[in-house]
Amino acid sequence: MTISEQYRQLNKHLHELGSYGRKGDKWAARVRELIGEYQPTTILDYGCGQGALGRALGIPIREYDPAIAGKDQPPKRPI
């Protein structure tokens, strides 16, 4: 289990209010540094919210958020 049902429901409610999960872009500079340092082949944004980090990075990333329909399927491991 990646998240308790109670916590998932709380996050879902916060997302439905409209302003939660929209600030991941503030981490984009640090994530770019980490990408440069570690050269990952894939990136998973766990708790991606509305996808602000992925948009700010401008590169394909895998998004997972158990509280958002369409992004709530546990990610598959890369091959």
mmCIF file of the N, C-alpha and C atoms, coordinates in Angstrom:
data_MODEL
# 
_entry.id   MODEL 
# 
loop_
_atom_site.group_PDB 
_atom_site.id 
_atom_site.type_symbol 
_atom_site.label_atom_id 
_atom_site.label_alt_id 
_atom_site.label_comp_id 
_atom_site.label_asym_id 
_atom_site.label_entity_id 
_atom_site.label_seq_id 
_atom_site.pdbx_PDB_ins_code 
_atom_site.Cartn_x 
_atom_site.Cartn_y 
_atom_site.Cartn_z 
_atom_site.occupancy 
_atom_site.B_iso_or_equiv 
_atom_site.pdbx_formal_charge 
_atom_site.auth_seq_id 
_atom_site.auth_comp_id 
_atom_site.auth_asym_id 
_atom_site.auth_atom_id 
_atom_site.pdbx_PDB_model_num 
ATOM 1   N N  . MET A 1 1  ? 0.856   -1.179 0.000   1.00 0.00 ? 1  MET A N  1 
ATOM 2   C CA . MET A 1 1  ? 0.000   0.000  0.000   1.00 0.00 ? 1  MET A CA 1 
ATOM 3   C C  . MET A 1 1  ? 0.902   1.242  0.000   1.00 0.00 ? 1  MET A C  1 
ATOM 4   N N  . THR A 1 2  ? 0.596   2.176  -0.870  1.00 0.00 ? 2  THR A N  1 
ATOM 5   C CA . THR A 1 2  ? 1.389   3.401  -0.957  1.00 0.00 ? 2  THR A CA 1 
ATOM 6   C C  . THR A 1 2  ? 0.798   4.544  -0.137  1.00 0.00 ? 2  THR A C  1 
ATOM 7   N N  . ILE A 1 3  ? -0.474  4.422  0.225   1.00 0.00 ? 3  ILE A N  1 
ATOM 8   C CA . ILE A 1 3  ? -1.153  5.492  0.960   1.00 0.00 ? 3  ILE A CA 1 
ATOM 9   C C  . ILE A 1 3  ? -2.387  4.892  1.634   1.00 0.00 ? 3  ILE A C  1 
ATOM 10  N N  . SER A 1 4  ? -2.686  5.345  2.833   1.00 0.00 ? 4  SER A N  1 
ATOM 11  C CA . SER A 1 4  ? -3.890  4.832  3.498   1.00 0.00 ? 4  SER A CA 1 
ATOM 12  C C  . SER A 1 4  ? -5.130  5.409  2.806   1.00 0.00 ? 4  SER A C  1 
ATOM 13  N N  . GLU A 1 5  ? -6.226  4.706  2.904   1.00 0.00 ? 5  GLU A N  1 
ATOM 14  C CA . GLU A 1 5  ? -7.464  5.175  2.288   1.00 0.00 ? 5  GLU A CA 1 
ATOM 15  C C  . GLU A 1 5  ? -7.910  6.501  2.910   1.00 0.00 ? 5  GLU A C  1 
ATOM 16  N N  . GLN A 1 6  ? -7.737  6.642  4.206   1.00 0.00 ? 6  GLN A N  1 
ATOM 17  C CA . GLN A 1 6  ? -8.126  7.887  4.880   1.00 0.00 ? 6  GLN A CA 1 
ATOM 18  C C  . GLN A 1 6  ? -7.312  9.075  4.349   1.00 0.00 ? 6  GLN A C  1 
ATOM 19  N N  . TYR A 1 7  ? -6.002  8.869  4.191   1.00 0.00 ? 7  TYR A N  1 
ATOM 20  C CA . TYR A 1 7  ? -5.150  9.949  3.689   1.00 0.00 ? 7  TYR A CA 1 
ATOM 21  C C  . TYR A 1 7  ? -5.442  10.235 2.210   1.00 0.00 ? 7  TYR A C  1 
ATOM 22  N N  . ARG A 1 8  ? -5.727  9.190  1.433   1.00 0.00 ? 8  ARG A N  1 
ATOM 23  C CA . ARG A 1 8  ? -6.081  9.383  0.030   1.00 0.00 ? 8  ARG A CA 1 
ATOM 24  C C  . ARG A 1 8  ? -7.343  10.225 -0.092  1.00 0.00 ? 8  ARG A C  1 
ATOM 25  N N  . GLN A 1 9  ? -8.346  9.922  0.732   1.00 0.00 ? 9  GLN A N  1 
ATOM 26  C CA . GLN A 1 9  ? -9.599  10.686 0.700   1.00 0.00 ? 9  GLN A CA 1 
ATOM 27  C C  . GLN A 1 9  ? -9.369  12.147 1.089   1.00 0.00 ? 9  GLN A C  1 
ATOM 28  N N  . LEU A 1 10 ? -8.526  12.376 2.094   1.00 0.00 ? 10 LEU A N  1 
ATOM 29  C CA . LEU A 1 10 ? -8.205  13.749 2.499   1.00 0.00 ? 10 LEU A CA 1 
ATOM 30  C C  . LEU A 1 10 ? -7.548  14.502 1.345   1.00 0.00 ? 10 LEU A C  1 
ATOM 31  N N  . ASN A 1 11 ? -6.577  13.879 0.698   1.00 0.00 ? 11 ASN A N  1 
ATOM 32  C CA . ASN A 1 11 ? -5.912  14.522 -0.433  1.00 0.00 ? 11 ASN A CA 1 
ATOM 33  C C  . ASN A 1 11 ? -6.870  14.762 -1.588  1.00 0.00 ? 11 ASN A C  1 
ATOM 34  N N  . LYS A 1 12 ? -7.732  13.801 -1.850  1.00 0.00 ? 12 LYS A N  1 
ATOM 35  C CA . LYS A 1 12 ? -8.723  13.972 -2.916  1.00 0.00 ? 12 LYS A CA 1 
ATOM 36  C C  . LYS A 1 12 ? -9.595  15.187 -2.631  1.00 0.00 ? 12 LYS A C  1 
ATOM 37  N N  . HIS A 1 13 ? -10.046 15.327 -1.402  1.00 0.00 ? 13 HIS A N  1 
ATOM 38  C CA . HIS A 1 13 ? -10.872 16.475 -1.017  1.00 0.00 ? 13 HIS A CA 1 
ATOM 39  C C  . HIS A 1 13 ? -10.104 17.788 -1.210  1.00 0.00 ? 13 HIS A C  1 
ATOM 40  N N  . LEU A 1 14 ? -8.852  17.825 -0.779  1.00 0.00 ? 14 LEU A N  1 
ATOM 41  C CA . LEU A 1 14 ? -8.053  19.044 -0.925  1.00 0.00 ? 14 LEU A CA 1 
ATOM 42  C C  . LEU A 1 14 ? -7.871  19.406 -2.403  1.00 0.00 ? 14 LEU A C  1 
ATOM 43  N N  . HIS A 1 15 ? -7.656  18.402 -3.245  1.00 0.00 ? 15 HIS A N  1 
ATOM 44  C CA . HIS A 1 15 ? -7.534  18.662 -4.685  1.00 0.00 ? 15 HIS A CA 1 
ATOM 45  C C  . HIS A 1 15 ? -8.831  19.222 -5.250  1.00 0.00 ? 15 HIS A C  1 
ATOM 46  N N  . GLU A 1 16 ? -9.943  18.710 -4.783  1.00 0.00 ? 16 GLU A N  1 
ATOM 47  C CA . GLU A 1 16 ? -11.240 19.178 -5.275  1.00 0.00 ? 16 GLU A CA 1 
ATOM 48  C C  . GLU A 1 16 ? -11.510 20.633 -4.903  1.00 0.00 ? 16 GLU A C  1 
ATOM 49  N N  . LEU A 1 17 ? -10.877 21.127 -3.860  1.00 0.00 ? 17 LEU A N  1 
ATOM 50  C CA . LEU A 1 17 ? -11.050 22.528 -3.471  1.00 0.00 ? 17 LEU A CA 1 
ATOM 51  C C  . LEU A 1 17 ? -10.413 23.476 -4.488  1.00 0.00 ? 17 LEU A C  1 
ATOM 52  N N  . GLY A 1 18 ? -9.474  22.957 -5.279  1.00 0.00 ? 18 GLY A N  1 
ATOM 53  C CA . GLY A 1 18 ? -8.955  23.739 -6.403  1.00 0.00 ? 18 GLY A CA 1 
ATOM 54  C C  . GLY A 1 18 ? -7.579  24.342 -6.274  1.00 0.00 ? 18 GLY A C  1 
ATOM 55  N N  . SER A 1 19 ? -7.040  24.537 -5.100  1.00 0.00 ? 19 SER A N  1 
ATOM 56  C CA . SER A 1 19 ? -5.736  25.193 -5.010  1.00 0.00 ? 19 SER A CA 1 
ATOM 57  C C  . SER A 1 19 ? -4.638  24.272 -4.500  1.00 0.00 ? 19 SER A C  1 
ATOM 58  N N  . TYR A 1 20 ? -4.966  23.021 -4.263  1.00 0.00 ? 20 TYR A N  1 
ATOM 59  C CA . TYR A 1 20 ? -4.008  22.062 -3.726  1.00 0.00 ? 20 TYR A CA 1 
ATOM 60  C C  . TYR A 1 20 ? -3.357  21.300 -4.871  1.00 0.00 ? 20 TYR A C  1 
ATOM 61  N N  . GLY A 1 21 ? -2.046  21.047 -4.753  1.00 0.00 ? 21 GLY A N  1 
ATOM 62  C CA . GLY A 1 21 ? -1.352  20.252 -5.761  1.00 0.00 ? 21 GLY A CA 1 
ATOM 63  C C  . GLY A 1 21 ? -0.956  21.022 -6.995  1.00 0.00 ? 21 GLY A C  1 
ATOM 64  N N  . ARG A 1 22 ? -0.724  22.310 -6.861  1.00 0.00 ? 22 ARG A N  1 
ATOM 65  C CA . ARG A 1 22 ? -0.401  23.147 -8.027  1.00 0.00 ? 22 ARG A CA 1 
ATOM 66  C C  . ARG A 1 22 ? 0.962   23.836 -7.929  1.00 0.00 ? 22 ARG A C  1 
ATOM 67  N N  . LYS A 1 23 ? 1.779   23.449 -6.969  1.00 0.00 ? 23 LYS A N  1 
ATOM 68  C CA . LYS A 1 23 ? 3.013   24.197 -6.755  1.00 0.00 ? 23 LYS A CA 1 
ATOM 69  C C  . LYS A 1 23 ? 4.283   23.373 -6.927  1.00 0.00 ? 23 LYS A C  1 
ATOM 70  N N  . GLY A 1 24 ? 4.181   22.230 -7.597  1.00 0.00 ? 24 GLY A N  1 
ATOM 71  C CA . GLY A 1 24 ? 5.351   21.382 -7.803  1.00 0.00 ? 24 GLY A CA 1 
ATOM 72  C C  . GLY A 1 24 ? 6.440   22.046 -8.617  1.00 0.00 ? 24 GLY A C  1 
ATOM 73  N N  . ASP A 1 25 ? 6.077   23.058 -9.388  1.00 0.00 ? 25 ASP A N  1 
ATOM 74  C CA . ASP A 1 25 ? 7.066   23.745 -10.215 1.00 0.00 ? 25 ASP A CA 1 
ATOM 75  C C  . ASP A 1 25 ? 8.151   24.434 -9.389  1.00 0.00 ? 25 ASP A C  1 
ATOM 76  N N  . LYS A 1 26 ? 7.882   24.703 -8.129  1.00 0.00 ? 26 LYS A N  1 
ATOM 77  C CA . LYS A 1 26 ? 8.900   25.356 -7.291  1.00 0.00 ? 26 LYS A CA 1 
ATOM 78  C C  . LYS A 1 26 ? 10.117  24.454 -7.083  1.00 0.00 ? 26 LYS A C  1 
ATOM 79  N N  . TRP A 1 27 ? 9.971   23.155 -7.369  1.00 0.00 ? 27 TRP A N  1 
ATOM 80  C CA . TRP A 1 27 ? 11.073  22.205 -7.217  1.00 0.00 ? 27 TRP A CA 1 
ATOM 81  C C  . TRP A 1 27 ? 11.822  21.967 -8.521  1.00 0.00 ? 27 TRP A C  1 
ATOM 82  N N  . ALA A 1 28 ? 11.414  22.591 -9.601  1.00 0.00 ? 28 ALA A N  1 
ATOM 83  C CA . ALA A 1 28 ? 11.991  22.297 -10.919 1.00 0.00 ? 28 ALA A CA 1 
ATOM 84  C C  . ALA A 1 28 ? 13.502  22.538 -10.967 1.00 0.00 ? 28 ALA A C  1 
ATOM 85  N N  . ALA A 1 29 ? 13.993  23.622 -10.415 1.00 0.00 ? 29 ALA A N  1 
ATOM 86  C CA . ALA A 1 29 ? 15.434  23.907 -10.467 1.00 0.00 ? 29 ALA A CA 1 
ATOM 87  C C  . ALA A 1 29 ? 16.222  22.818 -9.741  1.00 0.00 ? 29 ALA A C  1 
ATOM 88  N N  . ARG A 1 30 ? 15.750  22.408 -8.582  1.00 0.00 ? 30 ARG A N  1 
ATOM 89  C CA . ARG A 1 30 ? 16.449  21.366 -7.825  1.00 0.00 ? 30 ARG A CA 1 
ATOM 90  C C  . ARG A 1 30 ? 16.383  20.022 -8.547  1.00 0.00 ? 30 ARG A C  1 
ATOM 91  N N  . VAL A 1 31 ? 15.237  19.719 -9.124  1.00 0.00 ? 31 VAL A N  1 
ATOM 92  C CA . VAL A 1 31 ? 15.110  18.465 -9.861  1.00 0.00 ? 31 VAL A CA 1 
ATOM 93  C C  . VAL A 1 31 ? 16.042  18.473 -11.073 1.00 0.00 ? 31 VAL A C  1 
ATOM 94  N N  . ARG A 1 32 ? 16.170  19.602 -11.750 1.00 0.00 ? 32 ARG A N  1 
ATOM 95  C CA . ARG A 1 32 ? 17.112  19.696 -12.876 1.00 0.00 ? 32 ARG A CA 1 
ATOM 96  C C  . ARG A 1 32 ? 18.541  19.429 -12.410 1.00 0.00 ? 32 ARG A C  1 
ATOM 97  N N  . GLU A 1 33 ? 18.905  19.956 -11.239 1.00 0.00 ? 33 GLU A N  1 
ATOM 98  C CA . GLU A 1 33 ? 20.240  19.689 -10.680 1.00 0.00 ? 33 GLU A CA 1 
ATOM 99  C C  . GLU A 1 33 ? 20.437  18.196 -10.444 1.00 0.00 ? 33 GLU A C  1 
ATOM 100 N N  . LEU A 1 34 ? 19.432  17.557 -9.865  1.00 0.00 ? 34 LEU A N  1 
ATOM 101 C CA . LEU A 1 34 ? 19.519  16.127 -9.589  1.00 0.00 ? 34 LEU A CA 1 
ATOM 102 C C  . LEU A 1 34 ? 19.585  15.306 -10.872 1.00 0.00 ? 34 LEU A C  1 
ATOM 103 N N  . ILE A 1 35 ? 18.846  15.740 -11.885 1.00 0.00 ? 35 ILE A N  1 
ATOM 104 C CA . ILE A 1 35 ? 18.900  15.063 -13.182 1.00 0.00 ? 35 ILE A CA 1 
ATOM 105 C C  . ILE A 1 35 ? 20.325  15.151 -13.737 1.00 0.00 ? 35 ILE A C  1 
ATOM 106 N N  . GLY A 1 36 ? 20.918  16.333 -13.668 1.00 0.00 ? 36 GLY A N  1 
ATOM 107 C CA . GLY A 1 36 ? 22.280  16.510 -14.152 1.00 0.00 ? 36 GLY A CA 1 
ATOM 108 C C  . GLY A 1 36 ? 23.287  15.673 -13.383 1.00 0.00 ? 36 GLY A C  1 
ATOM 109 N N  . GLU A 1 37 ? 23.078  15.546 -12.103 1.00 0.00 ? 37 GLU A N  1 
ATOM 110 C CA . GLU A 1 37 ? 24.017  14.796 -11.258 1.00 0.00 ? 37 GLU A CA 1 
ATOM 111 C C  . GLU A 1 37 ? 23.884  13.282 -11.433 1.00 0.00 ? 37 GLU A C  1 
ATOM 112 N N  . TYR A 1 38 ? 22.651  12.784 -11.499 1.00 0.00 ? 38 TYR A N  1 
ATOM 113 C CA . TYR A 1 38 ? 22.428  11.338 -11.485 1.00 0.00 ? 38 TYR A CA 1 
ATOM 114 C C  . TYR A 1 38 ? 22.060  10.731 -12.839 1.00 0.00 ? 38 TYR A C  1 
ATOM 115 N N  . GLN A 1 39 ? 21.702  11.564 -13.822 1.00 0.00 ? 39 GLN A N  1 
ATOM 116 C CA . GLN A 1 39 ? 21.363  11.090 -15.157 1.00 0.00 ? 39 GLN A CA 1 
ATOM 117 C C  . GLN A 1 39 ? 20.339  9.938  -15.145 1.00 0.00 ? 39 GLN A C  1 
ATOM 118 N N  . PRO A 1 40 ? 19.173  10.137 -14.534 1.00 0.00 ? 40 PRO A N  1 
ATOM 119 C CA . PRO A 1 40 ? 18.188  9.048  -14.489 1.00 0.00 ? 40 PRO A CA 1 
ATOM 120 C C  . PRO A 1 40 ? 17.621  8.744  -15.872 1.00 0.00 ? 40 PRO A C  1 
ATOM 121 N N  . THR A 1 41 ? 17.191  7.509  -16.031 1.00 0.00 ? 41 THR A N  1 
ATOM 122 C CA . THR A 1 41 ? 16.554  7.137  -17.297 1.00 0.00 ? 41 THR A CA 1 
ATOM 123 C C  . THR A 1 41 ? 15.056  7.382  -17.246 1.00 0.00 ? 41 THR A C  1 
ATOM 124 N N  . THR A 1 42 ? 14.481  7.427  -16.050 1.00 0.00 ? 42 THR A N  1 
ATOM 125 C CA . THR A 1 42 ? 13.071  7.761  -15.868 1.00 0.00 ? 42 THR A CA 1 
ATOM 126 C C  . THR A 1 42 ? 12.924  8.599  -14.613 1.00 0.00 ? 42 THR A C  1 
ATOM 127 N N  . ILE A 1 43 ? 11.855  9.377  -14.563 1.00 0.00 ? 43 ILE A N  1 
ATOM 128 C CA . ILE A 1 43 ? 11.554  10.193 -13.388 1.00 0.00 ? 43 ILE A CA 1 
ATOM 129 C C  . ILE A 1 43 ? 10.101  9.957  -13.029 1.00 0.00 ? 43 ILE A C  1 
ATOM 130 N N  . LEU A 1 44 ? 9.857   9.675  -11.751 1.00 0.00 ? 44 LEU A N  1 
ATOM 131 C CA . LEU A 1 44 ? 8.503   9.495  -11.246 1.00 0.00 ? 44 LEU A CA 1 
ATOM 132 C C  . LEU A 1 44 ? 8.199   10.632 -10.281 1.00 0.00 ? 44 LEU A C  1 
ATOM 133 N N  . ASP A 1 45 ? 7.134   11.355 -10.550 1.00 0.00 ? 45 ASP A N  1 
ATOM 134 C CA . ASP A 1 45 ? 6.659   12.380 -9.628  1.00 0.00 ? 45 ASP A CA 1 
ATOM 135 C C  . ASP A 1 45 ? 5.519   11.765 -8.831  1.00 0.00 ? 45 ASP A C  1 
ATOM 136 N N  . TYR A 1 46 ? 5.861   11.245 -7.647  1.00 0.00 ? 46 TYR A N  1 
ATOM 137 C CA . TYR A 1 46 ? 4.861   10.633 -6.765  1.00 0.00 ? 46 TYR A CA 1 
ATOM 138 C C  . TYR A 1 46 ? 4.152   11.762 -6.029  1.00 0.00 ? 46 TYR A C  1 
ATOM 139 N N  . GLY A 1 47 ? 2.843   11.824 -6.154  1.00 0.00 ? 47 GLY A N  1 
ATOM 140 C CA . GLY A 1 47 ? 2.089   12.932 -5.572  1.00 0.00 ? 47 GLY A CA 1 
ATOM 141 C C  . GLY A 1 47 ? 2.137   14.129 -6.498  1.00 0.00 ? 47 GLY A C  1 
ATOM 142 N N  . CYS A 1 48 ? 2.034   13.855 -7.792  1.00 0.00 ? 48 CYS A N  1 
ATOM 143 C CA . CYS A 1 48 ? 2.231   14.878 -8.821  1.00 0.00 ? 48 CYS A CA 1 
ATOM 144 C C  . CYS A 1 48 ? 1.186   15.987 -8.810  1.00 0.00 ? 48 CYS A C  1 
ATOM 145 N N  . GLY A 1 49 ? 0.083   15.769 -8.108  1.00 0.00 ? 49 GLY A N  1 
ATOM 146 C CA . GLY A 1 49 ? -0.938  16.811 -8.077  1.00 0.00 ? 49 GLY A CA 1 
ATOM 147 C C  . GLY A 1 49 ? -1.429  17.153 -9.464  1.00 0.00 ? 49 GLY A C  1 
ATOM 148 N N  . GLN A 1 50 ? -1.424  18.412 -9.790  1.00 0.00 ? 50 GLN A N  1 
ATOM 149 C CA . GLN A 1 50 ? -1.931  18.872 -11.084 1.00 0.00 ? 50 GLN A CA 1 
ATOM 150 C C  . GLN A 1 50 ? -0.863  18.846 -12.179 1.00 0.00 ? 50 GLN A C  1 
ATOM 151 N N  . GLY A 1 51 ? 0.331   18.332 -11.873 1.00 0.00 ? 51 GLY A N  1 
ATOM 152 C CA . GLY A 1 51 ? 1.366   18.167 -12.894 1.00 0.00 ? 51 GLY A CA 1 
ATOM 153 C C  . GLY A 1 51 ? 2.247   19.372 -13.119 1.00 0.00 ? 51 GLY A C  1 
ATOM 154 N N  . ALA A 1 52 ? 2.325   20.281 -12.157 1.00 0.00 ? 52 ALA A N  1 
ATOM 155 C CA . ALA A 1 52 ? 3.112   21.509 -12.333 1.00 0.00 ? 52 ALA A CA 1 
ATOM 156 C C  . ALA A 1 52 ? 4.601   21.226 -12.510 1.00 0.00 ? 52 ALA A C  1 
ATOM 157 N N  . LEU A 1 53 ? 5.127   20.242 -11.805 1.00 0.00 ? 53 LEU A N  1 
ATOM 158 C CA . LEU A 1 53 ? 6.555   19.937 -11.945 1.00 0.00 ? 53 LEU A CA 1 
ATOM 159 C C  . LEU A 1 53 ? 6.868   19.456 -13.350 1.00 0.00 ? 53 LEU A C  1 
ATOM 160 N N  . GLY A 1 54 ? 6.079   18.531 -13.848 1.00 0.00 ? 54 GLY A N  1 
ATOM 161 C CA . GLY A 1 54 ? 6.315   18.022 -15.204 1.00 0.00 ? 54 GLY A CA 1 
ATOM 162 C C  . GLY A 1 54 ? 6.251   19.112 -16.251 1.00 0.00 ? 54 GLY A C  1 
ATOM 163 N N  . ARG A 1 55 ? 5.290   19.999 -16.116 1.00 0.00 ? 55 ARG A N  1 
ATOM 164 C CA . ARG A 1 55 ? 5.190   21.117 -17.077 1.00 0.00 ? 55 ARG A CA 1 
ATOM 165 C C  . ARG A 1 55 ? 6.402   22.033 -16.971 1.00 0.00 ? 55 ARG A C  1 
ATOM 166 N N  . ALA A 1 56 ? 6.853   22.302 -15.756 1.00 0.00 ? 56 ALA A N  1 
ATOM 167 C CA . ALA A 1 56 ? 7.997   23.198 -15.565 1.00 0.00 ? 56 ALA A CA 1 
ATOM 168 C C  . ALA A 1 56 ? 9.294   22.588 -16.091 1.00 0.00 ? 56 ALA A C  1 
ATOM 169 N N  . LEU A 1 57 ? 9.435   21.265 -15.970 1.00 0.00 ? 57 LEU A N  1 
ATOM 170 C CA . LEU A 1 57 ? 10.647  20.614 -16.457 1.00 0.00 ? 57 LEU A CA 1 
ATOM 171 C C  . LEU A 1 57 ? 10.674  20.560 -17.973 1.00 0.00 ? 57 LEU A C  1 
ATOM 172 N N  . GLY A 1 58 ? 9.501   20.404 -18.577 1.00 0.00 ? 58 GLY A N  1 
ATOM 173 C CA . GLY A 1 58 ? 9.422   20.344 -20.030 1.00 0.00 ? 58 GLY A CA 1 
ATOM 174 C C  . GLY A 1 58 ? 9.991   19.061 -20.617 1.00 0.00 ? 58 GLY A C  1 
ATOM 175 N N  . ILE A 1 59 ? 10.100  18.024 -19.809 1.00 0.00 ? 59 ILE A N  1 
ATOM 176 C CA . ILE A 1 59 ? 10.563  16.724 -20.282 1.00 0.00 ? 59 ILE A CA 1 
ATOM 177 C C  . ILE A 1 59 ? 9.552   15.668 -19.835 1.00 0.00 ? 59 ILE A C  1 
ATOM 178 N N  . PRO A 1 60 ? 9.516   14.539 -20.494 1.00 0.00 ? 60 PRO A N  1 
ATOM 179 C CA . PRO A 1 60 ? 8.567   13.500 -20.096 1.00 0.00 ? 60 PRO A CA 1 
ATOM 180 C C  . PRO A 1 60 ? 8.913   12.929 -18.719 1.00 0.00 ? 60 PRO A C  1 
ATOM 181 N N  . ILE A 1 61 ? 7.948   12.921 -17.842 1.00 0.00 ? 61 ILE A N  1 
ATOM 182 C CA . ILE A 1 61 ? 8.105   12.272 -16.556 1.00 0.00 ? 61 ILE A CA 1 
ATOM 183 C C  . ILE A 1 61 ? 6.872   11.412 -16.312 1.00 0.00 ? 61 ILE A C  1 
ATOM 184 N N  . ARG A 1 62 ? 6.995   10.482 -15.416 1.00 0.00 ? 62 ARG A N  1 
ATOM 185 C CA . ARG A 1 62 ? 5.857   9.641  -15.048 1.00 0.00 ? 62 ARG A CA 1 
ATOM 186 C C  . ARG A 1 62 ? 5.185   10.284 -13.846 1.00 0.00 ? 62 ARG A C  1 
ATOM 187 N N  . GLU A 1 63 ? 3.883   10.417 -13.912 1.00 0.00 ? 63 GLU A N  1 
ATOM 188 C CA . GLU A 1 63 ? 3.129   11.057 -12.832 1.00 0.00 ? 63 GLU A CA 1 
ATOM 189 C C  . GLU A 1 63 ? 2.247   10.037 -12.120 1.00 0.00 ? 63 GLU A C  1 
ATOM 190 N N  . TYR A 1 64 ? 2.242   10.127 -10.793 1.00 0.00 ? 64 TYR A N  1 
ATOM 191 C CA . TYR A 1 64 ? 1.376   9.280  -9.979  1.00 0.00 ? 64 TYR A CA 1 
ATOM 192 C C  . TYR A 1 64 ? 0.842   10.101 -8.828  1.00 0.00 ? 64 TYR A C  1 
ATOM 193 N N  . ASP A 1 65 ? -0.461  10.071 -8.668  1.00 0.00 ? 65 ASP A N  1 
ATOM 194 C CA . ASP A 1 65 ? -1.088  10.687 -7.506  1.00 0.00 ? 65 ASP A CA 1 
ATOM 195 C C  . ASP A 1 65 ? -2.318  9.867  -7.166  1.00 0.00 ? 65 ASP A C  1 
ATOM 196 N N  . PRO A 1 66 ? -2.275  9.154  -6.049  1.00 0.00 ? 66 PRO A N  1 
ATOM 197 C CA . PRO A 1 66 ? -3.387  8.275  -5.702  1.00 0.00 ? 66 PRO A CA 1 
ATOM 198 C C  . PRO A 1 66 ? -4.699  9.000  -5.444  1.00 0.00 ? 66 PRO A C  1 
ATOM 199 N N  . ALA A 1 67 ? -4.672  10.313 -5.345  1.00 0.00 ? 67 ALA A N  1 
ATOM 200 C CA . ALA A 1 67 ? -5.880  11.078 -5.059  1.00 0.00 ? 67 ALA A CA 1 
ATOM 201 C C  . ALA A 1 67 ? -6.486  11.739 -6.292  1.00 0.00 ? 67 ALA A C  1 
ATOM 202 N N  . ILE A 1 68 ? -5.904  11.500 -7.474  1.00 0.00 ? 68 ILE A N  1 
ATOM 203 C CA . ILE A 1 68 ? -6.398  12.144 -8.692  1.00 0.00 ? 68 ILE A CA 1 
ATOM 204 C C  . ILE A 1 68 ? -6.759  11.078 -9.727  1.00 0.00 ? 68 ILE A C  1 
ATOM 205 N N  . ALA A 1 69 ? -8.023  11.080 -10.122 1.00 0.00 ? 69 ALA A N  1 
ATOM 206 C CA . ALA A 1 69 ? -8.478  10.141 -11.144 1.00 0.00 ? 69 ALA A CA 1 
ATOM 207 C C  . ALA A 1 69 ? -7.661  10.322 -12.417 1.00 0.00 ? 69 ALA A C  1 
ATOM 208 N N  . GLY A 1 70 ? -7.262  9.223  -12.999 1.00 0.00 ? 70 GLY A N  1 
ATOM 209 C CA . GLY A 1 70 ? -6.448  9.275  -14.204 1.00 0.00 ? 70 GLY A CA 1 
ATOM 210 C C  . GLY A 1 70 ? -4.958  9.223  -13.923 1.00 0.00 ? 70 GLY A C  1 
ATOM 211 N N  . LYS A 1 71 ? -4.578  9.550  -12.715 1.00 0.00 ? 71 LYS A N  1 
ATOM 212 C CA . LYS A 1 71 ? -3.170  9.486  -12.306 1.00 0.00 ? 71 LYS A CA 1 
ATOM 213 C C  . LYS A 1 71 ? -3.017  8.554  -11.106 1.00 0.00 ? 71 LYS A C  1 
ATOM 214 N N  . ASP A 1 72 ? -4.071  7.800  -10.821 1.00 0.00 ? 72 ASP A N  1 
ATOM 215 C CA . ASP A 1 72 ? -4.131  7.041  -9.577  1.00 0.00 ? 72 ASP A CA 1 
ATOM 216 C C  . ASP A 1 72 ? -3.760  5.565  -9.689  1.00 0.00 ? 72 ASP A C  1 
ATOM 217 N N  . GLN A 1 73 ? -3.303  5.136  -10.846 1.00 0.00 ? 73 GLN A N  1 
ATOM 218 C CA . GLN A 1 73 ? -2.852  3.752  -10.975 1.00 0.00 ? 73 GLN A CA 1 
ATOM 219 C C  . GLN A 1 73 ? -1.384  3.671  -10.569 1.00 0.00 ? 73 GLN A C  1 
ATOM 220 N N  . PRO A 1 74 ? -1.045  2.751  -9.669  1.00 0.00 ? 74 PRO A N  1 
ATOM 221 C CA . PRO A 1 74 ? 0.353   2.637  -9.248  1.00 0.00 ? 74 PRO A CA 1 
ATOM 222 C C  . PRO A 1 74 ? 1.266   2.486  -10.459 1.00 0.00 ? 74 PRO A C  1 
ATOM 223 N N  . PRO A 1 75 ? 2.382   3.173  -10.441 1.00 0.00 ? 75 PRO A N  1 
ATOM 224 C CA . PRO A 1 75 ? 3.283   3.125  -11.599 1.00 0.00 ? 75 PRO A CA 1 
ATOM 225 C C  . PRO A 1 75 ? 3.897   1.750  -11.761 1.00 0.00 ? 75 PRO A C  1 
ATOM 226 N N  . LYS A 1 76 ? 4.114   1.385  -13.009 1.00 0.00 ? 76 LYS A N  1 
ATOM 227 C CA . LYS A 1 76 ? 4.816   0.146  -13.307 1.00 0.00 ? 76 LYS A CA 1 
ATOM 228 C C  . LYS A 1 76 ? 6.313   0.436  -13.302 1.00 0.00 ? 76 LYS A C  1 
ATOM 229 N N  . ARG A 1 77 ? 7.059   -0.535 -12.890 1.00 0.00 ? 77 ARG A N  1 
ATOM 230 C CA . ARG A 1 77 ? 8.512   -0.378 -12.892 1.00 0.00 ? 77 ARG A CA 1 
ATOM 231 C C  . ARG A 1 77 ? 9.010   -0.314 -14.331 1.00 0.00 ? 77 ARG A C  1 
ATOM 232 N N  . PRO A 1 78 ? 9.996   0.542  -14.594 1.00 0.00 ? 78 PRO A N  1 
ATOM 233 C CA . PRO A 1 78 ? 10.532  0.588  -15.951 1.00 0.00 ? 78 PRO A CA 1 
ATOM 234 C C  . PRO A 1 78 ? 11.260  -0.715 -16.276 1.00 0.00 ? 78 PRO A C  1 
ATOM 235 N N  . ILE A 1 79 ? 11.311  -1.030 -17.551 1.00 0.00 ? 79 ILE A N  1 
ATOM 236 C CA . ILE A 1 79 ? 11.988  -2.263 -17.988 1.00 0.00 ? 79 ILE A CA 1 
ATOM 237 C C  . ILE A 1 79 ? 13.474  -2.064 -17.943 1.00 0.00 ? 79 ILE A C  1 
# 
